[in-house]
Amino acid sequence: MNSTSFLSRREFLQRASGGFGALALAGICSELGGATPDPLAARAGHFPAKADRVIFLFSTGGVSHVDTFNYRPQLIVDHGKQVTAQRWLNKPGKFERYLKKPQWAFKQYGESGTWVSDLFPHLGGVIDEVCILNAMHCESDGHDKATLAAHTGSAQFARPSAGAWVSYGLGTENQNLPSFMVLAPHAPYAGSQTWGSDFLPACHQGTHVVPGSEPLPNLQPRVASAELQRMELDLLSKLNRSHLESRAADQALDARIRSFETAFGMQREAPEAFDLSQESEATLKLYGLQPGANSGFGWQCLVARRLAERGVRFLELIDVGSSNNWDSHGNMKDHERLAQAIDQPIAGLLTDLKQRGMLERTLVVWTTEFGRTPFNTVADHAGREHHNLCFSSWMAGGGVKGGMVHGTSDEHGILPVDGAVHTHDFNATLLHLLGIDHERLTYRHAGRDFRLTDVHGKVVQPIIA
């Protein structure tokens, strides 16, 4: 008898999966609780959505709000004056510190006259598409916890990321691509948990793509023909179905089968999606790209637009380098270099989406884990420390009112005084624009119903068009 007839189901799975692409197969061999026959099937939300997809831009390290989007002229006037700070270096208390003015000038842009600093002149050119949130706040001023909270709603415990929740709630619009993809050279603080699915079925976790000459190195067609791969996949599906019949309580296999189907489809569709040679010179220039470029934030933004066009539901672009981020403790001048790397690409993305008629149904959001102190131990200190009590984020497209500023801080940018938006409110609003009630998107785990916003969160109604 031929020895191949003695292959176990596990051995066959391992052999058959060899050419399907490790990226799309990450995590599928874990038990997936709560799976449906097709966990990635497109589904309607709780009510009509204003946006179909999200492009989530994250600048890691803590971007200074008073040097970017929160214009506080009194901070300039009061430079060097003493104030009493409520927190300092992750510790609560009373600390005598000195106000520090912004290091860049601000200008008014667009018909809205929105104030934006000289760090973001390109974004200033499209600011009428943007709604700035200048009274953001969160619990933690530690990088790991604040980054985790910005992505998962929890600063203390591992929880599913926002992208995983959106995938779980709405599925994918393209059966050949993952519903949630992450374009990032490196993970931010808190690591890959920022795109993890935790207790949600693993097919909802983010597929991480690293910019470079081979962004999908494991996604290469096998030597075998597509027809042979199709036969292998059909046989694997038959074996899985047979196994499922013998284990009625095991709901994981349907999700596994769906993951293999996605991986198979990615071999055909993903390489084309990442092929920027199809883009015109004018489009490349819009994003600040040279022909043949395969890295940088411009590359991330343009690829995100191409993937959004092809039905990927949630795309996260993480702005982080191998040895630098926005954590400018010792030298705020770092902000200049870092802003230059993302300013034109982000403005290009918003312009490109609008020109293609996509911005109306694409929610673009930008945030960071927290801001930076408007004060320091001396007024002329070169850097700024962590500040979670007030910072800036923004939203554009996807049902958001453009050309407006929501929320006001005090005259020095230390605390919100009106229109405060917590991270939970930010996430509740993001889900609302996708047609999801954040209180109803739940998953039963460990004896209780969990949600992205925990037991908190209010939709920021004034910013919704």
C-alpha positions as a Markdown table, in Angstrom:
| # | Residue | x | y | z |
|---|---|---|---|---|
| 1 | Met | 0.0 | 0.0 | 0.0 |
| 2 | Asn | 1.2 | 3.5 | -0.9 |
| 3 | Ser | 2.6 | 5.1 | 2.3 |
| 4 | Thr | 0.8 | 8.4 | 1.5 |
| 5 | Ser | -2.4 | 6.8 | 2.5 |
| 6 | Phe | -1.2 | 6.8 | 6.1 |
| 7 | Leu | -0.7 | 10.6 | 6.2 |
| 8 | Ser | -2.5 | 12.0 | 9.2 |
| 9 | Arg | -4.8 | 15.0 | 8.8 |
| 10 | Arg | -2.3 | 17.2 | 10.6 |
| 11 | Glu | 0.6 | 16.1 | 8.3 |
| 12 | Phe | -1.5 | 16.7 | 5.2 |
| 13 | Leu | -2.5 | 20.1 | 6.5 |
| 14 | Gln | 1.2 | 21.0 | 7.0 |
| 15 | Arg | 2.2 | 19.8 | 3.6 |
| 16 | Ala | -0.8 | 21.3 | 1.7 |
| 17 | Ser | -0.3 | 24.7 | 3.5 |
| 18 | Gly | 3.3 | 25.1 | 2.4 |
| 19 | Gly | 2.5 | 27.4 | -0.5 |
| 20 | Phe | -0.5 | 29.3 | 0.8 |
| 21 | Gly | 1.5 | 32.1 | 2.4 |
| 22 | Ala | 2.7 | 32.3 | 6.0 |
| 23 | Leu | 1.4 | 35.8 | 6.4 |
| 24 | Ala | -2.3 | 34.9 | 6.0 |
| 25 | Leu | -1.9 | 31.7 | 8.0 |
| 26 | Ala | -0.5 | 33.3 | 11.1 |
| 27 | Gly | -2.4 | 32.0 | 14.1 |
| 28 | Ile | -4.9 | 29.8 | 12.2 |
| 29 | Cys | -3.9 | 26.6 | 14.0 |
| 30 | Ser | -5.0 | 27.8 | 17.4 |
| 31 | Glu | -8.5 | 26.9 | 18.5 |
| 32 | Leu | -10.9 | 29.5 | 17.3 |
| 33 | Gly | -13.9 | 29.9 | 19.6 |
| 34 | Gly | -17.1 | 31.3 | 18.4 |
| 35 | Ala | -16.5 | 30.8 | 14.7 |
| 36 | Thr | -19.2 | 31.0 | 12.2 |
| 37 | Pro | -19.3 | 29.0 | 8.9 |
| 38 | Asp | -17.6 | 32.0 | 7.3 |
| 39 | Pro | -16.3 | 34.3 | 9.9 |
| 40 | Leu | -15.0 | 36.8 | 7.3 |
| 41 | Ala | -18.2 | 37.0 | 5.3 |
| 42 | Ala | -19.3 | 40.7 | 4.8 |
| 43 | Arg | -22.0 | 41.7 | 7.2 |
| 44 | Ala | -24.2 | 44.8 | 7.7 |
| 45 | Gly | -23.8 | 46.9 | 10.8 |
| 46 | His | -26.4 | 47.8 | 13.3 |
| 47 | Phe | -27.6 | 50.8 | 11.3 |
| 48 | Pro | -26.6 | 52.5 | 8.0 |
| 49 | Ala | -22.9 | 53.3 | 7.9 |
| 50 | Lys | -21.3 | 56.5 | 6.8 |
| 51 | Ala | -18.0 | 54.8 | 6.1 |
| 52 | Asp | -17.2 | 51.4 | 4.6 |
| 53 | Arg | -13.5 | 51.1 | 5.7 |
| 54 | Val | -10.9 | 52.7 | 8.0 |
| 55 | Ile | -7.3 | 53.8 | 7.3 |
| 56 | Phe | -5.8 | 54.2 | 10.8 |
| 57 | Leu | -2.6 | 56.2 | 11.0 |
| 58 | Phe | -0.6 | 55.9 | 14.2 |
| 59 | Ser | 2.5 | 58.0 | 15.1 |
| 60 | Thr | 4.2 | 56.2 | 17.9 |
| 61 | Gly | 6.0 | 57.9 | 20.7 |
| 62 | Gly | 3.8 | 60.8 | 21.7 |
| 63 | Val | 3.5 | 63.7 | 19.3 |
| 64 | Ser | 3.5 | 67.2 | 20.9 |
| 65 | His | 0.0 | 68.7 | 20.5 |
| 66 | Val | 1.2 | 72.2 | 21.3 |
| 67 | Asp | 3.8 | 72.0 | 18.5 |
| 68 | Thr | 1.4 | 70.6 | 15.9 |
| 69 | Phe | -2.4 | 71.2 | 16.0 |
| 70 | Asn | -3.3 | 72.8 | 19.3 |
| 71 | Tyr | -2.4 | 76.5 | 18.9 |
| 72 | Arg | -2.1 | 78.1 | 22.3 |
| 73 | Pro | -0.9 | 81.7 | 21.8 |
| 74 | Gln | -0.9 | 82.3 | 25.5 |
| 75 | Leu | 1.7 | 79.6 | 25.9 |
| 76 | Ile | 4.0 | 81.8 | 23.7 |
| 77 | Val | 3.2 | 84.9 | 25.8 |
| 78 | Asp | 3.8 | 83.0 | 29.1 |
| 79 | His | 7.0 | 81.2 | 28.1 |
| 80 | Gly | 9.1 | 80.8 | 31.2 |
| 81 | Lys | 6.4 | 81.4 | 33.8 |
| 82 | Gln | 6.0 | 78.8 | 36.6 |
| 83 | Val | 3.1 | 76.4 | 36.8 |
| 84 | Thr | 2.1 | 73.5 | 39.0 |
| 85 | Ala | 1.9 | 70.3 | 37.1 |
| 86 | Gln | -0.3 | 67.4 | 38.2 |
| 87 | Arg | 1.8 | 64.6 | 36.8 |
| 88 | Trp | 5.5 | 64.3 | 36.1 |
| 89 | Leu | 7.4 | 61.2 | 34.7 |
| 90 | Asn | 4.5 | 58.8 | 35.3 |
| 91 | Lys | 3.9 | 60.1 | 38.8 |
| 92 | Pro | 0.9 | 62.1 | 40.2 |
| 93 | Gly | 1.6 | 65.0 | 42.6 |
| 94 | Lys | 2.4 | 68.6 | 42.5 |
| 95 | Phe | 5.5 | 69.7 | 40.6 |
| 96 | Glu | 6.7 | 73.2 | 40.0 |
| 97 | Arg | 7.6 | 73.5 | 36.3 |
| 98 | Tyr | 8.1 | 76.2 | 33.7 |
| 99 | Leu | 6.0 | 76.8 | 30.6 |
| 100 | Lys | 7.7 | 76.1 | 27.3 |
| 101 | Lys | 6.5 | 77.8 | 24.1 |
| 102 | Pro | 6.2 | 75.8 | 20.8 |
| 103 | Gln | 9.3 | 75.7 | 18.6 |
| 104 | Trp | 7.4 | 76.2 | 15.4 |
| 105 | Ala | 5.1 | 78.9 | 14.2 |
| 106 | Phe | 1.4 | 78.4 | 13.4 |
| 107 | Lys | -0.6 | 79.5 | 10.4 |
| 108 | Gln | -4.3 | 79.5 | 9.4 |
| 109 | Tyr | -5.1 | 77.2 | 6.5 |
| 110 | Gly | -8.1 | 76.6 | 4.2 |
| 111 | Glu | -11.5 | 78.3 | 4.2 |
| 112 | Ser | -11.9 | 77.1 | 7.7 |
| 113 | Gly | -8.9 | 79.0 | 8.9 |
| 114 | Thr | -7.7 | 76.1 | 11.0 |
| 115 | Trp | -4.4 | 76.7 | 12.8 |
| 116 | Val | -1.7 | 74.2 | 11.9 |
| 117 | Ser | 2.0 | 74.5 | 12.7 |
| 118 | Asp | 4.8 | 74.8 | 10.2 |
| 119 | Leu | 5.5 | 71.1 | 10.8 |
| 120 | Phe | 2.6 | 70.1 | 8.6 |
| 121 | Pro | 2.3 | 72.5 | 5.6 |
| 122 | His | 1.0 | 69.8 | 3.2 |
| 123 | Leu | -1.6 | 68.7 | 5.7 |
| 124 | Gly | -2.5 | 72.3 | 6.1 |
| 125 | Gly | -3.3 | 72.4 | 2.4 |
| 126 | Val | -6.1 | 69.9 | 2.8 |
| 127 | Ile | -7.2 | 70.8 | 6.3 |
| 128 | Asp | -10.7 | 71.6 | 5.2 |
| 129 | Glu | -11.2 | 67.8 | 4.9 |
| 130 | Val | -10.0 | 67.3 | 8.5 |
| 131 | Cys | -11.6 | 67.5 | 11.9 |
| 132 | Ile | -9.0 | 68.1 | 14.7 |
| 133 | Leu | -9.7 | 66.8 | 18.2 |
| 134 | Asn | -7.8 | 69.1 | 20.5 |
| 135 | Ala | -9.0 | 67.8 | 23.9 |
| 136 | Met | -8.1 | 64.1 | 23.7 |
| 137 | His | -7.0 | 62.4 | 26.9 |
| 138 | Cys | -6.3 | 58.9 | 28.3 |
| 139 | Glu | -5.4 | 57.2 | 31.6 |
| 140 | Ser | -1.7 | 56.3 | 31.1 |
| 141 | Asp | 1.4 | 58.3 | 30.3 |
| 142 | Gly | 3.5 | 55.2 | 29.8 |
| 143 | His | 4.2 | 54.2 | 26.2 |
| 144 | Asp | 3.2 | 50.5 | 26.4 |
| 145 | Lys | 0.0 | 51.1 | 28.3 |
| 146 | Ala | -1.1 | 54.2 | 26.3 |
| 147 | Thr | -0.3 | 52.5 | 23.0 |
| 148 | Leu | -2.3 | 49.4 | 24.1 |
| 149 | Ala | -5.2 | 51.6 | 25.2 |
| 150 | Ala | -5.2 | 53.5 | 21.9 |
| 151 | His | -5.5 | 50.2 | 20.0 |
| 152 | Thr | -7.5 | 47.9 | 22.2 |
| 153 | Gly | -9.3 | 50.1 | 24.7 |
| 154 | Ser | -7.5 | 48.6 | 27.6 |
| 155 | Ala | -4.3 | 49.9 | 29.1 |
| 156 | Gln | -3.9 | 47.0 | 31.6 |
| 157 | Phe | -4.8 | 43.8 | 29.8 |
| 158 | Ala | -4.3 | 42.2 | 26.4 |
| 159 | Arg | -7.5 | 42.7 | 24.4 |
| 160 | Pro | -8.5 | 42.5 | 20.7 |
| 161 | Ser | -7.4 | 45.5 | 18.7 |
| 162 | Ala | -9.9 | 47.9 | 17.0 |
| 163 | Gly | -9.1 | 46.4 | 13.6 |
| 164 | Ala | -9.9 | 42.9 | 14.9 |
| 165 | Trp | -13.2 | 44.2 | 16.3 |
| 166 | Val | -14.1 | 45.8 | 13.0 |
| 167 | Ser | -13.2 | 42.6 | 11.1 |
| 168 | Tyr | -15.3 | 40.5 | 13.6 |
| 169 | Gly | -18.2 | 42.9 | 13.2 |
| 170 | Leu | -18.3 | 43.5 | 9.5 |
| 171 | Gly | -16.1 | 40.9 | 7.8 |
| 172 | Thr | -14.3 | 41.6 | 4.6 |
| 173 | Glu | -15.5 | 43.0 | 1.2 |
| 174 | Asn | -12.9 | 40.9 | -0.7 |
| 175 | Gln | -12.7 | 37.2 | -0.2 |
| 176 | Asn | -9.2 | 37.1 | -1.5 |
| 177 | Leu | -7.6 | 39.5 | 1.0 |
| 178 | Pro | -7.6 | 39.7 | 4.8 |
| 179 | Ser | -10.1 | 42.0 | 6.4 |
| 180 | Phe | -7.4 | 43.7 | 8.6 |
| 181 | Met | -3.9 | 44.6 | 7.4 |
| 182 | Val | -1.0 | 46.4 | 9.1 |
| 183 | Leu | 1.7 | 48.2 | 7.1 |
| 184 | Ala | 4.6 | 48.9 | 9.4 |
| 185 | Pro | 8.4 | 48.6 | 9.3 |
| 186 | His | 8.3 | 47.7 | 13.0 |
| 187 | Ala | 5.8 | 47.1 | 15.8 |
| 188 | Pro | 5.2 | 50.1 | 18.1 |
| 189 | Tyr | 5.2 | 50.0 | 21.9 |
| 190 | Ala | 3.1 | 47.1 | 23.1 |
| 191 | Gly | 4.3 | 45.0 | 20.1 |
| 192 | Ser | 2.1 | 42.9 | 17.9 |
| 193 | Gln | -0.8 | 43.0 | 20.4 |
| 194 | Thr | -1.6 | 46.3 | 18.8 |
| 195 | Trp | -3.0 | 44.3 | 15.9 |
| 196 | Gly | -3.8 | 41.1 | 17.7 |
| 197 | Ser | -7.2 | 39.4 | 18.0 |
| 198 | Asp | -6.7 | 38.0 | 21.5 |
| 199 | Phe | -9.9 | 36.1 | 22.4 |
| 200 | Leu | -11.6 | 36.8 | 19.1 |
| 201 | Pro | -11.2 | 34.2 | 16.3 |
| 202 | Ala | -7.6 | 34.4 | 15.0 |
| 203 | Cys | -8.7 | 35.0 | 11.5 |
| 204 | His | -9.6 | 38.6 | 12.6 |
| 205 | Gln | -6.0 | 39.5 | 13.7 |
| 206 | Gly | -4.1 | 41.9 | 11.5 |
| 207 | Thr | -1.9 | 40.6 | 8.7 |
| 208 | His | 1.5 | 42.5 | 9.2 |
| 209 | Val | 3.2 | 43.6 | 6.0 |
| 210 | Val | 6.8 | 45.0 | 6.3 |
| 211 | Pro | 7.8 | 47.6 | 3.6 |
| 212 | Gly | 10.7 | 46.6 | 1.5 |
| 213 | Ser | 11.7 | 44.9 | -1.7 |
| 214 | Glu | 9.6 | 41.8 | -0.7 |
| 215 | Pro | 6.7 | 43.0 | 1.4 |
| 216 | Leu | 5.1 | 39.6 | 1.0 |
| 217 | Pro | 8.2 | 37.2 | 1.0 |
| 218 | Asn | 6.2 | 34.2 | 1.9 |
| 219 | Leu | 3.4 | 34.8 | -0.5 |
| 220 | Gln | 4.9 | 33.2 | -3.6 |
| 221 | Pro | 3.0 | 30.7 | -5.8 |
| 222 | Arg | 4.2 | 27.2 | -5.6 |
| 223 | Val | 5.7 | 25.4 | -8.5 |
| 224 | Ala | 2.5 | 23.3 | -8.6 |
| 225 | Ser | -0.2 | 24.7 | -10.8 |
| 226 | Ala | -3.2 | 26.7 | -9.4 |
| 227 | Glu | -5.4 | 23.8 | -10.4 |
| 228 | Leu | -3.3 | 21.4 | -8.3 |
| 229 | Gln | -3.4 | 23.8 | -5.4 |
| 230 | Arg | -7.2 | 24.0 | -5.8 |
| 231 | Met | -7.4 | 20.2 | -5.7 |
| 232 | Glu | -5.3 | 20.1 | -2.5 |
| 233 | Leu | -7.4 | 22.8 | -0.9 |
| 234 | Asp | -10.6 | 21.0 | -1.8 |
| 235 | Leu | -9.2 | 17.7 | -0.4 |
| 236 | Leu | -8.1 | 19.5 | 2.8 |
| 237 | Ser | -11.6 | 21.0 | 3.1 |
| 238 | Lys | -13.1 | 17.5 | 2.7 |
| 239 | Leu | -10.9 | 16.2 | 5.5 |
| 240 | Asn | -11.7 | 19.1 | 7.7 |
| 241 | Arg | -15.4 | 18.7 | 7.2 |
| 242 | Ser | -15.1 | 15.0 | 8.0 |
| 243 | His | -13.2 | 15.8 | 11.1 |
| 244 | Leu | -15.8 | 18.4 | 12.1 |
| 245 | Glu | -18.6 | 15.8 | 11.9 |
| 246 | Ser | -16.7 | 13.7 | 14.4 |
| 247 | Arg | -16.3 | 16.7 | 16.7 |
| 248 | Ala | -19.5 | 18.6 | 16.7 |
| 249 | Ala | -18.5 | 20.9 | 19.5 |
| 250 | Asp | -15.4 | 22.0 | 17.7 |
| 251 | Gln | -16.3 | 25.3 | 15.9 |
| 252 | Ala | -12.8 | 26.1 | 14.9 |
| 253 | Leu | -12.5 | 24.2 | 11.7 |
| 254 | Asp | -14.9 | 26.5 | 9.7 |
| 255 | Ala | -12.7 | 29.4 | 10.5 |
| 256 | Arg | -9.5 | 27.5 | 9.6 |
| 257 | Ile | -11.0 | 26.5 | 6.3 |
| 258 | Arg | -11.8 | 30.2 | 5.6 |
| 259 | Ser | -8.3 | 31.2 | 6.5 |
| 260 | Phe | -6.9 | 28.7 | 3.9 |
| 261 | Glu | -9.3 | 30.1 | 1.3 |
| 262 | Thr | -8.1 | 33.6 | 2.0 |
| 263 | Ala | -4.4 | 32.6 | 1.8 |
| 264 | Phe | -5.1 | 30.8 | -1.5 |
| 265 | Gly | -6.8 | 33.9 | -2.9 |
| 266 | Met | -4.0 | 36.2 | -1.7 |
| 267 | Gln | -1.5 | 34.4 | -4.0 |
| 268 | Arg | -3.4 | 35.7 | -7.0 |
| 269 | Glu | -4.6 | 39.1 | -5.8 |
| 270 | Ala | -2.0 | 40.5 | -3.3 |
| 271 | Pro | 1.0 | 40.7 | -5.6 |
| 272 | Glu | -1.0 | 42.9 | -8.0 |
| 273 | Ala | -2.2 | 45.1 | -5.1 |
| 274 | Phe | 1.3 | 45.8 | -4.1 |
| 275 | Asp | 2.6 | 46.5 | -7.6 |
| 276 | Leu | 3.1 | 50.3 | -7.7 |
| 277 | Ser | 4.4 | 50.2 | -11.2 |
| 278 | Gln | 0.8 | 50.5 | -12.3 |
| 279 | Glu | 0.6 | 54.0 | -10.7 |
| 280 | Ser | 1.2 | 57.1 | -12.8 |
| 281 | Glu | 4.1 | 59.4 | -12.2 |
| 282 | Ala | 1.7 | 62.1 | -11.0 |
| 283 | Thr | 0.3 | 59.8 | -8.4 |
| 284 | Leu | 3.7 | 58.8 | -7.1 |
| 285 | Lys | 4.7 | 62.5 | -6.9 |
| 286 | Leu | 1.5 | 63.2 | -4.9 |
| 287 | Tyr | 2.7 | 60.9 | -2.2 |
| 288 | Gly | 6.3 | 62.1 | -2.5 |
| 289 | Leu | 7.5 | 58.8 | -4.0 |
| 290 | Gln | 10.1 | 58.1 | -6.6 |
| 291 | Pro | 9.5 | 55.3 | -9.2 |
| 292 | Gly | 10.6 | 52.0 | -7.8 |
| 293 | Ala | 10.3 | 53.1 | -4.2 |
| 294 | Asn | 9.3 | 50.2 | -1.8 |
| 295 | Ser | 9.4 | 51.7 | 1.6 |
| 296 | Gly | 8.7 | 54.9 | 3.6 |
| 297 | Phe | 5.4 | 56.3 | 4.8 |
| 298 | Gly | 4.5 | 57.5 | 1.2 |
| 299 | Trp | 4.7 | 53.8 | 0.1 |
| 300 | Gln | 2.6 | 52.8 | 3.1 |
| 301 | Cys | -0.1 | 55.4 | 2.3 |
| 302 | Leu | -0.3 | 54.6 | -1.4 |
| 303 | Val | -0.4 | 50.8 | -0.8 |
| 304 | Ala | -3.2 | 51.5 | 1.7 |
| 305 | Arg | -5.2 | 53.3 | -0.9 |
| 306 | Arg | -4.8 | 50.4 | -3.3 |
| 307 | Leu | -5.8 | 47.8 | -0.6 |
| 308 | Ala | -8.8 | 50.0 | 0.4 |
| 309 | Glu | -9.9 | 50.0 | -3.3 |
| 310 | Arg | -9.7 | 46.3 | -3.2 |
| 311 | Gly | -12.0 | 45.9 | -0.2 |
| 312 | Val | -9.7 | 45.6 | 2.8 |
| 313 | Arg | -11.9 | 46.7 | 5.7 |
| 314 | Phe | -9.3 | 48.0 | 8.2 |
| 315 | Leu | -5.8 | 49.3 | 7.4 |
| 316 | Glu | -3.3 | 50.5 | 10.0 |
| 317 | Leu | -0.2 | 52.4 | 9.0 |
| 318 | Ile | 2.3 | 52.7 | 11.8 |
| 319 | Asp | 4.8 | 55.5 | 11.6 |
| 320 | Val | 7.9 | 54.1 | 13.4 |
| 321 | Gly | 11.5 | 53.6 | 12.5 |
| 322 | Ser | 14.1 | 51.1 | 13.7 |
| 323 | Ser | 15.7 | 53.6 | 16.1 |
| 324 | Asn | 13.5 | 56.6 | 16.2 |
| 325 | Asn | 10.0 | 57.8 | 17.1 |
| 326 | Trp | 8.2 | 60.8 | 18.4 |
| 327 | Asp | 9.4 | 60.4 | 21.9 |
| 328 | Ser | 11.3 | 63.7 | 22.0 |
| 329 | His | 12.5 | 63.9 | 25.6 |
| 330 | Gly | 15.8 | 65.5 | 24.8 |
| 331 | Asn | 15.4 | 67.2 | 21.5 |
| 332 | Met | 12.1 | 68.5 | 20.1 |
| 333 | Lys | 13.9 | 69.2 | 16.8 |
| 334 | Asp | 13.3 | 65.5 | 16.1 |
| 335 | His | 9.7 | 66.4 | 15.4 |
| 336 | Glu | 10.8 | 68.3 | 12.3 |
| 337 | Arg | 12.4 | 65.3 | 10.6 |
| 338 | Leu | 9.6 | 63.0 | 11.6 |
| 339 | Ala | 6.9 | 65.3 | 10.4 |
| 340 | Gln | 8.6 | 65.7 | 7.1 |
| 341 | Ala | 8.4 | 62.0 | 6.6 |
| 342 | Ile | 4.6 | 61.8 | 7.0 |
| 343 | Asp | 3.2 | 65.2 | 6.1 |
| 344 | Gln | 3.2 | 65.0 | 2.3 |
| 345 | Pro | 2.2 | 61.3 | 2.2 |
| 346 | Ile | -0.8 | 61.9 | 4.5 |
| 347 | Ala | -1.9 | 65.0 | 2.5 |
| 348 | Gly | -1.4 | 62.9 | -0.7 |
| 349 | Leu | -3.6 | 60.1 | 0.6 |
| 350 | Leu | -6.5 | 62.5 | 1.5 |
| 351 | Thr | -6.2 | 64.2 | -1.9 |
| 352 | Asp | -6.0 | 60.9 | -3.8 |
| 353 | Leu | -9.0 | 59.4 | -2.0 |
| 354 | Lys | -11.0 | 62.5 | -2.7 |
| 355 | Gln | -10.1 | 62.6 | -6.4 |
| 356 | Arg | -11.2 | 59.0 | -6.7 |
| 357 | Gly | -14.4 | 59.5 | -4.9 |
| 358 | Met | -13.4 | 57.3 | -2.1 |
| 359 | Leu | -12.9 | 59.8 | 0.8 |
| 360 | Glu | -16.7 | 60.1 | 1.4 |
| 361 | Arg | -16.8 | 56.4 | 2.4 |
| 362 | Thr | -13.3 | 56.0 | 3.8 |
| 363 | Leu | -12.7 | 57.1 | 7.4 |
| 364 | Val | -9.1 | 58.2 | 7.8 |
| 365 | Val | -7.9 | 58.8 | 11.4 |
| 366 | Trp | -4.6 | 59.9 | 12.9 |
| 367 | Thr | -3.6 | 59.6 | 16.5 |
| 368 | Thr | -0.7 | 59.0 | 18.8 |
| 369 | Glu | -0.6 | 57.5 | 22.3 |
| 370 | Phe | -0.5 | 60.8 | 24.1 |
| 371 | Gly | 0.9 | 64.4 | 23.8 |
| 372 | Arg | 3.9 | 66.1 | 25.4 |
| 373 | Thr | 4.1 | 68.5 | 28.3 |
| 374 | Pro | 3.7 | 72.2 | 27.7 |
| 375 | Phe | 6.2 | 72.7 | 30.5 |
| 376 | Asn | 9.6 | 71.3 | 31.6 |
| 377 | Thr | 12.1 | 71.7 | 34.4 |
| 378 | Val | 13.4 | 74.8 | 32.7 |
| 379 | Ala | 11.7 | 76.9 | 30.1 |
| 380 | Asp | 14.5 | 76.5 | 27.5 |
| 381 | His | 14.8 | 72.7 | 27.9 |
| 382 | Ala | 15.3 | 71.1 | 24.5 |
| 383 | Gly | 12.6 | 68.4 | 24.9 |
| 384 | Arg | 9.2 | 67.7 | 26.4 |
| 385 | Glu | 8.0 | 64.8 | 28.6 |
| 386 | His | 4.9 | 62.5 | 28.3 |
| 387 | His | 1.5 | 64.1 | 28.7 |
| 388 | Asn | -1.7 | 62.0 | 28.7 |
| 389 | Leu | -4.0 | 64.7 | 30.2 |
| 390 | Cys | -4.5 | 66.5 | 26.9 |
| 391 | Phe | -3.3 | 65.8 | 23.3 |
| 392 | Ser | -4.5 | 66.0 | 19.7 |
| 393 | Ser | -5.8 | 63.5 | 17.2 |
| 394 | Trp | -7.9 | 64.0 | 14.0 |
| 395 | Met | -10.4 | 62.3 | 11.7 |
| 396 | Ala | -11.3 | 62.9 | 8.0 |
| 397 | Gly | -13.7 | 61.5 | 5.5 |
| 398 | Gly | -16.2 | 58.8 | 6.2 |
| 399 | Gly | -19.0 | 60.9 | 7.6 |
| 400 | Val | -16.8 | 63.4 | 9.6 |
| 401 | Lys | -17.3 | 67.1 | 9.4 |
| 402 | Gly | -14.2 | 68.6 | 7.7 |
| 403 | Gly | -12.6 | 72.0 | 8.4 |
| 404 | Met | -13.5 | 72.1 | 12.1 |
| 405 | Val | -11.8 | 71.8 | 15.5 |
| 406 | His | -13.6 | 69.9 | 18.3 |
| 407 | Gly | -12.6 | 70.4 | 21.9 |
| 408 | Thr | -10.6 | 73.1 | 23.6 |
| 409 | Ser | -7.8 | 72.9 | 26.1 |
| 410 | Asp | -6.9 | 75.5 | 28.6 |
| 411 | Glu | -4.8 | 78.4 | 27.4 |
| 412 | His | -1.5 | 76.5 | 27.9 |
| 413 | Gly | -2.6 | 73.1 | 26.5 |
| 414 | Ile | -2.4 | 71.3 | 29.8 |
| 415 | Leu | -6.0 | 70.2 | 30.4 |
| 416 | Pro | -9.2 | 69.9 | 28.4 |
| 417 | Val | -11.8 | 72.6 | 29.3 |
| 418 | Asp | -14.5 | 71.8 | 26.7 |
| 419 | Gly | -15.3 | 68.9 | 24.3 |
| 420 | Ala | -13.0 | 66.4 | 26.0 |
| 421 | Val | -12.6 | 63.1 | 24.0 |
| 422 | His | -11.4 | 60.0 | 25.8 |
| 423 | Thr | -9.8 | 57.1 | 23.9 |
| 424 | His | -13.1 | 55.1 | 24.5 |
| 425 | Asp | -15.0 | 58.0 | 22.9 |
| 426 | Phe | -12.7 | 58.0 | 19.9 |
| 427 | Asn | -13.2 | 54.3 | 19.4 |
| 428 | Ala | -17.0 | 54.5 | 19.9 |
| 429 | Thr | -17.1 | 57.2 | 17.2 |
| 430 | Leu | -15.0 | 55.2 | 14.8 |
| 431 | Leu | -17.4 | 52.2 | 15.2 |
| 432 | His | -20.4 | 54.4 | 14.9 |
| 433 | Leu | -19.3 | 55.8 | 11.5 |
| 434 | Leu | -19.0 | 52.2 | 10.3 |
| 435 | Gly | -22.6 | 51.5 | 11.3 |
| 436 | Ile | -21.7 | 49.7 | 14.6 |
| 437 | Asp | -23.2 | 50.4 | 18.0 |
| 438 | His | -20.2 | 50.1 | 20.3 |
| 439 | Glu | -22.4 | 48.8 | 23.1 |
| 440 | Arg | -23.8 | 46.0 | 21.0 |
| 441 | Leu | -20.6 | 44.8 | 19.4 |
| 442 | Thr | -19.7 | 42.2 | 22.0 |
| 443 | Tyr | -18.0 | 38.8 | 22.4 |
| 444 | Arg | -18.6 | 36.3 | 25.1 |
| 445 | His | -15.4 | 35.3 | 26.8 |
| 446 | Ala | -14.5 | 34.0 | 30.3 |
| 447 | Gly | -18.1 | 34.3 | 31.5 |
| 448 | Arg | -18.7 | 37.9 | 30.4 |
| 449 | Asp | -19.4 | 40.0 | 27.4 |
| 450 | Phe | -16.4 | 42.1 | 26.2 |
| 451 | Arg | -16.4 | 45.1 | 23.8 |
| 452 | Leu | -13.8 | 47.5 | 22.4 |
| 453 | Thr | -14.9 | 50.3 | 24.7 |
| 454 | Asp | -15.3 | 48.2 | 27.8 |
| 455 | Val | -18.1 | 49.8 | 29.9 |
| 456 | His | -17.3 | 53.3 | 28.7 |
| 457 | Gly | -17.4 | 55.5 | 25.6 |
| 458 | Lys | -19.7 | 58.0 | 24.0 |
| 459 | Val | -20.0 | 58.8 | 20.4 |
| 460 | Val | -18.7 | 62.3 | 19.6 |
| 461 | Gln | -21.9 | 63.5 | 17.8 |
| 462 | Pro | -20.8 | 67.1 | 17.0 |
| 463 | Ile | -18.2 | 66.0 | 14.6 |
| 464 | Ile | -20.5 | 63.7 | 12.5 |
| 465 | Ala | -21.8 | 65.2 | 9.3 |
